[in-house]
Amino acid sequence: MNKHTPTEIKLHQKSRQMEISFADGKRFELSYEFLRVYSPSAEVRGHGPGQEVLQVGKKNVDITAIEPVGSYAVQPRFSDGHDSGLYSWDYLYELGLDRDQLWQQYLQRLQAAGASRDPGNSPAAPITSGCH
């Protein structure tokens, strides 16, 4: 059983926000962009520390569908084709609690990389040399 169980999840397509209410009375609004850039998928997080992939150009991403996964998570489908992240109730709760701090970290990482939230305005990913 998860520590945090949502009582309601609403998708607000116009504002691109997921509103999620929990049994303990906490309620969070998480932007689709925020959810996309903090996807728990291996595609975003990598397979270990230091392997995270900075997500750029996601400002206008939408959630086109959301599917329940058992009684512990949801799996959103994003308009950019990303659909491999399983967002557990506990993870969504943590994202809600830490939203402002995480968002600032994301903006700092974008700035450091010379990248943008806007689609098409970011430089191509750097090419690294190595064995091919």
N, C-alpha and C positions, 0 to 999 in steps of 0.2 A: 504494500500500500504506500502510495506517495504521501509525503508530508503535506504537500499543498495540492488541494483539489479545486479546480475552477468550478464555479457555479454557473458562469455564463461567458460565452465568447461571441463577440459581435465583430463583423468586418464592416468598416465604413469605407466604401469604395471611393467616395468623393474626396475625403480627406486622407485616404490611404493610411488608415489607422486600424489596428486591432485593439479592441477594448476587451479586457479580460478581468473578470471579477472572481475572487477566491472566497472560499468558505470562511476564512478568518476576517473577512470584511475588506481586505485590500483590493484595490482596483487600479489597474494600470492601462495606459494607452501607449502602445508601441507602434511606431511607424513601420510600414512595410519595408522601407529602405533599411531601417535599423534591424529588423528581423532578418532581412536578406544578408546584410553584411556580417551579422553574428550567427549565421546558420551553423548548427552543430555538425554539419556534414564534413566528411573527410576532405571533400573538394575545397572547402573553405578553411577548415582547421588544420589540415594536413594530418599526418599520422604520428605526430609527436611534437614536443616543444620546439619552437623555431621554424616549423614548417607551415605556419599559417600563410594563406594567400590573401593579400590585400584586395578587397573587392572595390572596384572603381566604376563610376558611371551608373550607379544604381538609384539615383535620385527619383526617377519616375517609375520605378518598378511597381507592379501591381501583384496582388495575390489573386489568381484566377480561380482557385479552388482550394478547399481545405478538407482533409480527410482525417477522421479519428483513427488512432492506432491503439487498439485495445482500450483499456480504461486508464492509460497512463500518458498519452501523448497525442499530438496532432502532426500531420505532415502537409504543410502548405505547398501549393504549386505556384511558382512565381512566373510572371509574364516573360522573363528572360529565359525560361526553360528549366530553371533550377527547381528540382523537386526531391532531392535526396536527403534533406534534413528532417530528422525526427525531433520535434520540440517537446520534451517531457514537461509535465506540469511543474516540476521543481526548477527546470531550466528557464521556463517562461517567468516563473516567480522571481528567480535571481535576476533575469534581464530587467524585469520591472523595478526591482529594488535598486539596481546598479545602473539604470538607464543613463542618467546624466553623466556619470563618470565614464562609462563605456563609450558614450557618444563623443565626449571630448577626446578620449584616447584615439578613436577612429579618425576624427578630424585632424588630429596632430600627425597620425601616421600618413594620412593622405597628403598633408602639406609637406611632410618630410620626403615623400616620394615624388613630389611635383605632380600629383594626380588630382583628379576632380571627381566630385559627386555627379556632375553632369555627363550624360552619355556623349561619347565622341570627343570629349575635351581632354582626355588623358593620354599621355605618351604611351607608346607600346611598351609592354613589359621588357625589361632589359634581357638581352641574350647573354647567357653565361656560357663560357667555354667549358669543355669537358669531353669525355669520350662519347662518341656517337655510334 
